[in-house]
Amino acid sequence: MKLTQVRCGYLPLVDCAPLIIAKELRFAAQEGLDLTLVKQPSWSSLRDMLAFGQIDFAHMLSPMPVAMSLGLGGVARDIDVLMVLSANGTIVGVSADLDRRMQETGWSNTFNDPSAASQAIFAAGGKPVRIGVPFPFSMHRMLLETWLSQAPEYSEDRIEIVTVPPTKMADAMQDGDLDMFCVGEPWGSVAVQQSGATLILPGSRVWEFSPEKVLGVQRSWATQNPKQCHAMIRSIYKAARWLAQPENIPLAVEILARSQHLDLPDHAIDPALSGQFITKQGETPEQMDRFMVFHQGAANFPWRSQACWIADILSRWHSLDRDAARQIAQACFRSDIYREALLPIGVDLPAASQKIEGTMAGPTTVTSTMGQMILGPDRFFNGAVFDFDAP
């Protein structure tokens, strides 16, 4: 079978694993694709490569396609989300100095208490907390502001959010340029190992099932190349399903660690896949279930309600018309293409394209294309509920 060449850009993060596994274990080849992965140093460079047609697909932060489709960030393009690559996976850490000052307030790091952690951050006093995030249009920043803004002591002048590429986050902490960060693995664990940082919270404790990375494509290219889009979705779906099997984790770590992929030691990559985190040098590992989800609970489904949640935040940040932003965002999350790719091979999918976010406290049965399926918990830390259809 002759393979069709496609190029996909990515950043060296653990959540690019479905792309790497799709290539290395030949799931892409089985679907007729000769998949070339193109490593990028920053989200802005990846965005530009996709916008100017130098790559066909991109491993993207979930808000990026919506922001680009809304004309934000300097590069306006209609970008579609074909599928979610991973849910959850962000992690928050603080410098050794801020950790010490937080402890002086009486705070103890349990790695799972958002309210106590935010109160301790502001009670620690001093200058505004300088926080690194990988990109202005990122779930990192959205979760961070959703969480911190609920603290009684919060005000906008008490934090300063700056952009630092993921691969540079540990260096910025080591150089004393940041008090705090929110980043994807392995760069939180690298910051612990290299700069003495302390991990205080996984992003899943803010929102239990947030879309973290997605597969992005220019809408015009997707329209012209439906077969390649379907093949890419199927190959990544199979890779994500493989990654969800615990017995495959050691091999996944070995493959990701190779020089052409993440080029990092196994011990930097393993925490995100195993859920075993050393939050501070010298301490015993903490177990964090569902830290990063590749497949279970319809993790790959592009929910249009989640697109609306992203649109609401972007419209608030940039004073956009909320309803118009929601309409554009929903058009980005292509649950229709996702279904077209997977229904013919017998994959069970949610019957609806949207849901009320934040209502599931545990495994929940919903209607599916084959009858019923189980979704995982999706609560927000403060009990909030997001109804995409509400005023």
N, C-alpha and C positions, 0 to 999 in steps of 0.2 A: 504494500500500500504506500502510495506517495504521500508524504507528510506536507502539511501546509505550514509555512513558517510564520510564527507570531512572536512579538517581542513584548515583554512585560517588565516594567520598572518596579523596583522594591527598595525599601530601606532595611538595613541589617538589624532586624528585631525578631524576637522569637515568634511573633505572630505572623511573620511571612512564611511560616512553616508549611501551610497548605500548598503554596506555590512551589517551594523547593521539593516537597515530597511528590507533588504532581509530576515534576520533571524527573527527579532521580529514580523514582519507582515506576516510571513510564506510564503513569495514568494518562498523561497528556498524549503520549505517542499512541496509546491504545485508542484514543479518540481522534487520531489523525493529525495531531499537532506536533510540529517541531518547535518546542517552546524554548526561547532564549530569555534568560533572566538578566536584567540590567541593573546592577547595584548603583544606588544613588547616595550622595552624602547628606542630602537635606530634603525636606518636604517641598521646599520651593523649587529646587532643581527638578524633582520628579514631576511636580505640577506643570512646569514649563515644557518638559519633554512630552508630556501627554498633550498639552494644549497645542503644540506645534508639530504634532504628528510624528515625533521621533520614536515613539513606542505605541503599541496598539492597546495595551491594557496597563493598569497601574494598581498597585497595592497602596491604598489611600486611607487617610484618617476619615472617619465617616462624615464629618461636616464639610470636608473639602469639596466634594462634587456639588453639594447644595450651595456653598459659598460661591463657587465658580459660576454656577448656573444663575445665581442672583447678581453676578457682575461684581462681586467683592474681591478685594485683594489684588487688583490690577490686571488679572487675566480672566476675561469673560469668555466662557465657553459653555455650551450645553453638555454637561457630563452626566452620564447615567451610572447608577449602581446596579450591577448585574446580580450581585449576591453579597452577603456579609461573609468575611473571611474568618472573623473571630469576635466573640463577645467578651467583654471585660478585659483585664490584662494590664491596666494602668496601676501604678504604685506611687505612693507619696512618701517622701523622706525629708528629714531635716538635718541640718549641720550639727556637729558635735556641740557647738556653743548653744544653739537654740534648744537642743535636746536637754542640755544641762539646766538652762533657765526654765524650761517647761517642768522639769522634775522638781525644781525649787518651789514651784507653785503647789506641789502635792500630787501632780499628775504621775501616773504609772502607765507605761506603755503596754497595752493589751493587744494591740494590732487589730482591734475590731470595734473601737468605740469612737465614731466620728464626732459626737457632741463633746465628749471629754477632751479629745485632742484639739478641737478648734478653740475651746475655752482656754486651754493651757497655752496655745499659741499666742492668743491675744493677752492673756494674763502675764505672759513673760515680759511684756513691755518692750521698751527701746524704740528704735527707729522702725519705719515701715518694713514689713517682712518682704524681702525680695525673693520672688518665686520664679523658678524656671519652668517653662512648658515648651514642648517641641515645635509648636506652630500656633499662630493666632486662631486659626479655624480648626480646633481640635477638641475631641471629647475630653482630653486632659483638662483643658481650660474650662470647659462647660461643667464638668463634674466638680472641679475645684471651686468655682464661683457659686454653684448650686449649694455646695456644702458650707463653705466659709460664710456666705452671706446670711445663713440662718443663725449664726452665733450672736448672742445678745450684744457682745462687745464690738461687733463688726461695723466698720465704716469704710468707704472706698479708699480713703487716704491711709488706711492702716496696712494695705498690701500694695505691692508693685509687681506686676507680672511682666516678665521679659521672655523673649524667644531664644532658646538655645537648642541647636540640633541634638537629637538623642545621643549620638556618639560623642558629643562634647559635654554632656551633662556632668559626668563624674569629674572631668577636668575643671569645670566651672565651680563645682563644690570644693575640690581640692585647693583651688586658687583663692577661695574665700569670696567669690563673686556672687554666691547665692546663699540664702538662709534656708531655702526649702526648694523642693522640686516635685513635679508630677510627671512621670515618664513611663514608657513601656519597657518591659524586660527585654534584654538582660541588663539594661543600663542602670536600674535602681540597685541591683545586686552588685554591679561593678562599682558603683559609688560607695557602697558599704565597704567593699574590699580595698578600694584605693584611697578614699578620703575620710574614712571614719564616720560616714553618715549613718543615721538611724532610720530604718523604715518604720513608719507609724501607722500606715493605713493602706489597704488595697482599694482600688477604685470601686470594686464590687460592693464595698460597704456603703458607698454613697448611692449607687443604683445597682441592683443585683443582676441586671441583665442588659447592660448598655452595649449598643453596636460600636465596636472599637475600630476595626479595619474592614474595608470593603474593597471589592473589585470594581474599579472605575474604567470607563471607556467613553470616548467621544460619541455622542448620540448619532452624529452623521455617519461615523465609521460603523457603529452597531447596526444601523439601518441598511448599510451596504453589504455587511458581512454577517448575516444572521447565523450561518452554519458554524463559523469560527466562534461566535459568542456562545452558542449552545454547547459546542465541544469543550470550550474552556470551562463553562459552568459544570458540566458533567465530570471533567477530569479533577477539578478542585473539590467537588462534592465527594468524590471517591477518596481523595487524599485526606480530606477533613474527617471522613468516617474512619479511615485507617488510623489517624492521629488520636481518635477518641478511644482506641483500645489500649488499656494500661500496659499490656505486654509489649507494645510497640515503642514505648517511651525511650528505652535505652538506645535503640537503633535511630530513633528520631534525633536524639541529642547528638549522636555520633555524626549523622549526616549534616546537621545544622552547624556543627563545630568546624567543618572543613573550611579551608582557607578561601575557597571561591564563594562561600556563603556568608557566615557570620564571622569566621576567623577568630573565635574565642575559645577558651578552655571549657571542658564539659561542665565544671562546677559553676560557671557563670550562666550557663544555659539551662541547666537542670531545674532550678527552682520554679520557673514559670510552668514547666510541663508536669512536674511532680507535685507542686503546691507546697513544697518544703522550703521555707524562707528563714535564713539567718538575718534577723532584723538589726543586729548589732554585732560587731566583731567580738568573738569570745562567748556569745550566748548560744544556747541550744536552739535548733530549728523550730519554727512555728508551722503548724499545718494549716493551710488555707484552701479549703475545698472550693471548687468552681472559680479559682483565680482567673483562669483563661479557658474559655469554652470554644472548641472548634466545631462541634457537631451536635451534641445532645440538645433536645428540646427545640428543634427547628432553629438552631443557632445561625444557620446560613441563610435563613429566609429574610428578604429585604422588606421589613414591615413599614408600611407607609405612615403609620402612626408615629413611629420613631423619627421618620423624616419630618413630620410636623413638629415634634418636640424640638428638633434641631433648628427648624425654621423659626420657631417662636423666639428662641434665644438670639439667633442672628438678627431678627427683625428688631428686637429690643436693643441690642448693641448698636445697630446702625440706623435706627429710626426709619425702618421700612414698614410698608403696609403689611400687617400680619397676615391677612387673608390671602393676599396676592403671593406672599412668600410661601405660605403653606401650599398653595396650588402648584407653584414651581417645584417645591421640594417633593411633593407626592409624585409628580411626574418623573423625578429623578430616580426614585426607588422602584425598579422595574420588576415587580413581582410577576407581571405578565410574561416577561421573557424567561424568568426563572422557572415558571410553571411549564412553558413551552419546551424547555430543555429537559426537564426531569420527569414529567408525567409519562412520556412514552417509555421510559425505562422502569416504570413501576415504583417510583418514589412517592411515599405518602407525604402530603403537604397540607398546611393549614388551609381550610376552606375560605377564610376571610383574608383580606390583604392588610387589615388594620385591627388593632385591639386597644382597649383601654389600658394604658401603661401604669403599672404600680399596684395592681390589684391582687396579684398572685403571691401568697405567702409561702407556698410550697408547690410541689408537683400538682399540676392542674390539667384536667381532661378537657379538650376542646374538640369541636367538629373539624374533621379533616376530609380530604378527598377520598379516603378509603373508609371513612366511618368516624373514628376517633383517634386522637393522638395526645400525648402528654407533653406539656410545656413546663419549663422550670420556673422557679421564683423570679419575680421581676420588681420587687418592692424598692421604693426610694427610702433613704435612711430616716426621713422625717414623717413618713406615712403619707406623703403627697400622692395624689392620683392625677394622671394626665389623660383627659378625655379629648381626643382630637376633634370630636364633633361638638364640643361644648362651646358656648360663647366665650 
